[in-house]
Each structure stands twice: as structure tokens, then as C-alpha cells.
Amino acid sequence: MMNSSLLSWTSNTINSSVNTFMAPYDLQIQISNLEELPALPGNAVRILQLASDPTADAEKLADIIELDPLLTAQIIRWASSSLYAYSGKISSVRDAINRVLGFDVVFNLALCMSTIAPLKAPKDGPIGTRSFWIHAMASSRLMPLLNSQMPLENRLQDSEVFLAGLLHNIGYPLLGDQFSEEFNCLNKLIAANPSLSVVALERFSLGVSHNVLGAWLMKSWRMPSPIVDVVYHHHNTNYRGENYRLNLLTYLNDCLLGQVGIGNGKNQSYSEELLGLLNLPATIIDYSLDRLGEMLEDIFVKVDSVIG
């Protein structure tokens, strides 16, 4: 079925600016030749270390973030966003934590931003960094909203939901950073075949998908195990490991974002069984998407402030 559906994938469409890359191609060969992955940035290391500090507080977190002026500015701009409707002036990271966002949100947002910073992927296209950030930030709003609609006894940890929303597609920036020619080819392939599954296109053309690359990076950086699991399994609704409900929530999030033209989940579908496993009523879907719609304009502005 895949080959017959790829009539629009021609040499002129996909390889017009890529002369040395011929697909289908098994990227695993190239992966095996990599000597090492990009190192986890120092600020991200310090933020992760803070997670195991029993005395961690807003002061310690702000001290770490303020080592990076760009990250500091991004956190302040995020807290000043109309998403949070705070009428006062935010002039420091401490203000952002104490007055608007709270410790957990700033912790996870700073961790994600500092984690992505060294990965230099192209900006444009369906898997470019702009699309990545729009999807990540929309996920960081929609997933907590869906989580809040579950019965109290079934809700997932807010911090894990937020971080999973931000990082579950990190395989795309890694692909763009380490394999630019393959990334550009895949970007064109996805754009030329909008009706096909993105994961299927990745496996067909590269022999590996972004979830595998992302999980490999998350393991290398010793990220929390729920995040590693979701990065690896978020396209697999049959996964029933320890973090399967967080994984199902991420999958549902991607389906819903696909319905409003964000990300590559428009060719995914969810079932009533999935909603049942999450204890979410079907009536909550339209409500959640309406709420997200109210935030999208500000999300786009925030993305442009992140990627420049």
C-alpha cells in the first residue's frame, strides 16, 4: 500500500536540492557510525539535578535560569503572555515563578528550552523547528487541560504531563541537527504526501522514526523514565507499560491537534476505548479544542519569540 500511495514522491519533488541522498535509506547505518550524541547542556544538567534536591525552591531555580540571559528572557515573556492574563509587570524569573507560572511549569519549560537549544535543525517545513515549537507549546496547554478533566483519582502528575507535551517529538530536532540531508528529504516527503502517516513515511524513507531517535537521546541524557517511555511509544496505542496512560494522553493530544492543523496527527484517530482508559467523556473534546483555540494566537507569538 505504501508504494502505490507514493506516486507524488518524485525525484524532482524530494531531491531537488539534495544531490547526495537517495531514499529509501536505512538511517540506522549512519546512526551506528555516530561516535556520540550532543551533550546535555550545562543548564539542563543543573535543572535536572535540582529535581533531586529536597531543598529546591524558586530561588534556586531562578539562580540556574538566570545563568542564561536568553532563557531568562524567554521565561519572562512566557509569564507575561496573555495566556495567563496577569495584569502586573513581570521583571524577573522569580516574579514569573511566584506570581504567575509556579515552580513546576517554570522548571519544565526551562528544562525543555535548554534541552532543545543545542539542536540546530532547519526552521521551516512540517517538521522544522517552528512547527516543532508550535506543536510543543500547544501540547503543553492541551494536555494539562485534558488531564484536568479526568476524575481526580485518575489524573496524572501535572509536571509529567507538561514535560511530555513539550518533549515527545524531540526526535525531529535531533534528526535535523545530526542528519540535515535526510531531514530535508523527509521534510519534503511529508509535505508532498499529506494524506499519509508520517511515521510510515519515516520508516519507509529512513528505516527509523523520530520516536526511536528521540528516545535514544532521552536515554542518553538520563531524562525521567516516563518521558523516555512517551517519546518512544507515543504513536503506539497498544503500549501497556507503566506509563501507558500518559502515553495515551499524548497520543490523544496529537490526534486533536491534528484536527486543528497543528502537527502531523491529522491521519491518526482515537477510539472510545482510548477515552475510556483515560476516563475522559467524549463531550470534553470539543470543549478542550475550543479552549485551545482561544490560546493559539498567543502561542504563535510565543513561538516566534523562542526561535527568533
C-alpha positions as semicolon CSV with decimal commas, in nm:
position;residue;x (nm);y (nm);z (nm)
1;M;0,000;0,000;0,000
2;M;0,279;0,240;0,082
3;N;0,448;0,214;-0,259
4;S;0,123;0,271;-0,452
5;S;0,048;0,575;-0,239
6;L;0,381;0,740;-0,308
7;L;0,308;0,844;-0,665
8;S;0,368;1,206;-0,573
9;W;0,711;1,128;-0,434
10;T;0,928;1,202;-0,735
11;S;1,294;1,283;-0,770
12;N;1,212;1,642;-0,866
13;T;0,984;1,694;-0,566
14;I;1,201;1,540;-0,299
15;N;1,556;1,564;-0,419
16;S;1,559;1,899;-0,600
17;S;1,813;2,040;-0,354
18;V;1,959;1,715;-0,224
19;N;2,201;1,557;-0,465
20;T;2,383;1,308;-0,244
21;F;2,092;1,144;-0,060
22;M;1,894;0,863;-0,222
23;A;1,583;0,728;-0,048
24;P;1,460;0,476;0,061
25;Y;1,751;0,472;0,300
26;D;1,835;0,299;0,625
27;L;1,943;0,569;0,867
28;Q;2,033;0,307;1,125
29;I;2,359;0,255;0,938
30;Q;2,450;0,619;0,986
31;I;2,332;0,614;1,348
32;S;2,560;0,324;1,426
33;N;2,853;0,530;1,296
34;L;2,788;0,823;1,529
35;E;3,056;0,840;1,795
36;E;2,842;1,037;2,040
37;L;2,522;1,236;2,075
38;P;2,512;1,607;2,151
39;A;2,585;1,664;2,519
40;L;2,309;1,774;2,750
41;P;2,363;2,149;2,803
42;G;2,501;2,257;3,138
43;N;2,187;2,449;3,236
44;A;1,971;2,145;3,167
45;V;2,205;1,931;3,379
46;R;2,172;2,176;3,666
47;I;1,793;2,186;3,634
48;L;1,774;1,804;3,639
49;Q;1,999;1,793;3,943
50;L;1,764;2,035;4,115
51;A;1,484;1,780;4,079
52;S;1,657;1,555;4,335
53;D;1,734;1,841;4,576
54;P;1,492;1,826;4,873
55;T;1,554;2,196;4,939
56;A;1,473;2,303;4,581
57;D;1,275;2,625;4,567
58;A;1,201;2,922;4,344
59;E;1,524;3,095;4,445
60;K;1,745;2,803;4,342
61;L;1,559;2,753;4,015
62;A;1,578;3,124;3,931
63;D;1,951;3,126;4,005
64;I;2,004;2,849;3,748
65;I;1,785;3,002;3,480
66;E;1,945;3,344;3,518
67;L;2,282;3,197;3,416
68;D;2,137;3,205;3,063
69;P;2,014;3,554;2,958
70;L;1,821;3,419;2,658
71;L;1,643;3,159;2,869
72;T;1,566;3,423;3,130
73;A;1,406;3,647;2,868
74;Q;1,201;3,359;2,729
75;I;1,064;3,265;3,073
76;I;0,970;3,627;3,147
77;R;0,799;3,664;2,808
78;W;0,610;3,339;2,866
79;A;0,485;3,457;3,206
80;S;0,385;3,792;3,057
81;S;0,175;3,619;2,794
82;S;-0,198;3,683;2,769
83;L;-0,236;3,308;2,817
84;Y;-0,209;3,375;3,189
85;A;-0,392;3,710;3,200
86;Y;-0,162;3,850;3,467
87;S;-0,209;4,226;3,481
88;G;0,108;4,315;3,673
89;K;0,460;4,358;3,542
90;I;0,692;4,056;3,532
91;S;1,051;4,174;3,558
92;S;1,238;3,867;3,685
93;V;1,234;3,489;3,681
94;R;1,134;3,497;4,048
95;D;0,828;3,702;3,956
96;A;0,744;3,451;3,682
97;I;0,763;3,162;3,930
98;N;0,598;3,320;4,232
99;R;0,331;3,535;4,070
100;V;0,225;3,352;3,754
101;L;0,361;3,017;3,647
102;G;0,461;2,828;3,960
103;F;0,770;2,619;4,023
104;D;0,675;2,309;3,819
105;V;0,581;2,494;3,499
106;V;0,897;2,706;3,502
107;F;1,110;2,402;3,586
108;N;0,976;2,201;3,291
109;L;0,968;2,493;3,049
110;A;1,328;2,586;3,131
111;L;1,435;2,221;3,103
112;C;1,275;2,187;2,761
113;M;1,414;2,515;2,627
114;S;1,766;2,445;2,749
115;T;1,746;2,088;2,618
116;I;1,643;2,192;2,267
117;A;1,888;2,483;2,244
118;P;2,192;2,290;2,111
119;L;1,993;2,106;1,841
120;K;2,025;2,317;1,526
121;A;1,755;2,192;1,291
122;P;1,611;2,385;0,993
123;K;1,330;2,625;1,082
124;D;1,078;2,567;0,803
125;G;0,862;2,277;0,687
126;P;0,621;2,035;0,855
127;I;0,893;1,904;1,089
128;G;1,104;2,222;1,111
129;T;1,173;2,390;1,443
130;R;0,886;2,637;1,406
131;S;0,637;2,353;1,360
132;F;0,804;2,164;1,645
133;W;0,764;2,455;1,885
134;I;0,405;2,531;1,784
135;H;0,315;2,168;1,845
136;A;0,513;2,151;2,169
137;M;0,361;2,466;2,315
138;A;0,008;2,375;2,204
139;S;0,061;2,033;2,364
140;S;0,177;2,195;2,686
141;R;-0,163;2,370;2,701
142;L;-0,397;2,099;2,570
143;M;-0,257;1,802;2,763
144;P;-0,290;1,963;3,109
145;L;-0,638;2,080;3,011
146;L;-0,742;1,725;2,921
147;N;-0,576;1,592;3,234
148;S;-0,774;1,835;3,448
149;Q;-1,099;1,692;3,310
150;M;-1,025;1,341;3,436
151;P;-1,168;1,226;3,770
152;L;-0,938;1,345;4,047
153;E;-0,827;0,993;4,136
154;N;-0,724;0,922;3,776
155;R;-0,528;1,237;3,700
156;L;-0,165;1,215;3,601
157;Q;0,113;1,421;3,755
158;D;0,093;1,772;3,614
159;S;0,470;1,804;3,581
160;E;0,499;1,483;3,377
161;V;0,206;1,583;3,153
162;F;0,358;1,924;3,083
163;L;0,706;1,791;3,008
164;A;0,575;1,506;2,792
165;G;0,381;1,762;2,588
166;L;0,692;1,970;2,530
167;L;0,942;1,692;2,454
168;H;0,766;1,396;2,292
169;N;0,866;1,497;1,937
170;I;1,228;1,582;2,019
171;G;1,343;1,325;1,764
172;Y;1,278;1,578;1,488
173;P;1,526;1,843;1,611
174;L;1,779;1,565;1,669
175;L;1,730;1,438;1,313
176;G;1,773;1,790;1,174
177;D;2,082;1,852;1,385
178;Q;2,265;1,530;1,306
179;F;2,136;1,436;0,958
180;S;2,050;1,753;0,770
181;E;2,021;1,598;0,422
182;E;1,793;1,319;0,543
183;F;1,590;1,573;0,741
184;N;1,539;1,793;0,434
185;C;1,435;1,497;0,226
186;L;1,184;1,381;0,488
187;N;1,050;1,736;0,525
188;K;0,975;1,742;0,152
189;L;0,835;1,391;0,155
190;I;0,586;1,475;0,431
191;A;0,481;1,796;0,255
192;A;0,428;1,607;-0,072
193;N;0,220;1,331;0,090
194;P;-0,008;1,500;0,346
195;S;-0,257;1,212;0,349
196;L;-0,003;0,952;0,464
197;S;0,114;0,855;0,810
198;V;0,427;1,050;0,900
199;V;0,572;0,757;1,096
200;A;0,517;0,528;0,797
201;L;0,692;0,779;0,570
202;E;0,986;0,798;0,812
203;R;1,025;0,423;0,828
204;F;0,988;0,386;0,453
205;S;1,241;0,653;0,361
206;L;1,487;0,639;0,652
207;G;1,441;0,300;0,814
208;V;1,390;0,466;1,153
209;S;1,130;0,702;1,302
210;H;1,155;1,016;1,514
211;N;1,028;0,839;1,826
212;V;1,323;0,597;1,816
213;L;1,572;0,881;1,769
214;G;1,410;1,086;2,042
215;A;1,407;0,802;2,296
216;W;1,772;0,732;2,218
217;L;1,855;1,094;2,301
218;M;1,641;1,099;2,616
219;K;1,808;0,783;2,746
220;S;2,150;0,925;2,670
221;W;2,060;1,237;2,869
222;R;1,909;1,032;3,153
223;M;1,575;1,204;3,137
224;P;1,294;1,076;3,365
225;S;1,166;0,733;3,262
226;P;0,806;0,847;3,196
227;I;0,939;1,094;2,939
228;V;1,159;0,831;2,774
229;D;0,860;0,594;2,751
230;V;0,631;0,855;2,597
231;V;0,893;0,976;2,350
232;Y;0,936;0,617;2,231
233;H;0,574;0,494;2,238
234;H;0,357;0,798;2,164
235;H;0,239;0,657;1,830
236;N;0,161;0,316;1,982
237;T;-0,181;0,290;2,146
238;N;-0,117;-0,075;2,236
239;Y;0,165;0,007;2,478
240;R;0,063;-0,104;2,828
241;G;0,378;-0,040;3,030
242;E;0,399;0,158;3,350
243;N;0,334;0,493;3,184
244;Y;0,068;0,383;2,936
245;R;-0,194;0,640;3,044
246;L;0,049;0,928;2,996
247;N;0,130;0,778;2,657
248;L;-0,239;0,753;2,561
249;L;-0,295;1,113;2,666
250;T;-0,006;1,219;2,442
251;Y;-0,149;1,020;2,151
252;L;-0,493;1,175;2,202
253;N;-0,335;1,520;2,219
254;D;-0,163;1,465;1,884
255;C;-0,489;1,349;1,723
256;L;-0,676;1,656;1,845
257;L;-0,401;1,897;1,743
258;G;-0,403;1,735;1,400
259;Q;-0,773;1,821;1,373
260;V;-0,690;2,190;1,403
261;G;-0,393;2,174;1,166
262;I;-0,111;2,153;1,420
263;G;0,147;1,878;1,396
264;N;0,127;1,558;1,197
265;G;-0,155;1,381;1,381
266;K;-0,436;1,452;1,134
267;N;-0,403;1,099;0,994
268;Q;-0,432;0,945;1,341
269;S;-0,763;0,851;1,501
270;Y;-0,863;0,770;1,855
271;S;-1,128;0,533;1,982
272;E;-1,395;0,538;2,251
273;E;-1,188;0,268;2,421
274;L;-0,895;0,510;2,447
275;L;-1,119;0,775;2,604
276;G;-1,247;0,510;2,843
277;L;-0,896;0,414;2,950
278;L;-0,833;0,781;3,029
279;N;-1,173;0,825;3,195
280;L;-1,248;1,116;2,964
281;P;-1,603;1,177;2,838
282;A;-1,633;1,234;2,463
283;T;-1,814;1,561;2,534
284;I;-1,494;1,712;2,672
285;I;-1,318;1,704;2,333
286;D;-1,499;1,999;2,173
287;Y;-1,472;2,198;2,495
288;S;-1,096;2,139;2,513
289;L;-1,040;2,234;2,150
290;D;-1,246;2,550;2,195
291;R;-1,035;2,647;2,493
292;L;-0,716;2,577;2,297
293;G;-0,844;2,788;2,009
294;E;-0,855;3,087;2,242
295;M;-0,482;3,043;2,311
296;L;-0,345;2,978;1,962
297;E;-0,271;3,335;1,857
298;D;-0,062;3,390;2,167
299;I;0,112;3,054;2,119
300;F;0,222;3,160;1,769
301;V;0,363;3,484;1,911
302;K;0,549;3,293;2,180
303;V;0,696;3,051;1,926
304;D;0,837;3,337;1,723
305;S;0,997;3,473;2,041
306;V;1,159;3,134;2,109
307;I;1,301;3,060;1,765
308;G;1,368;3,419;1,660
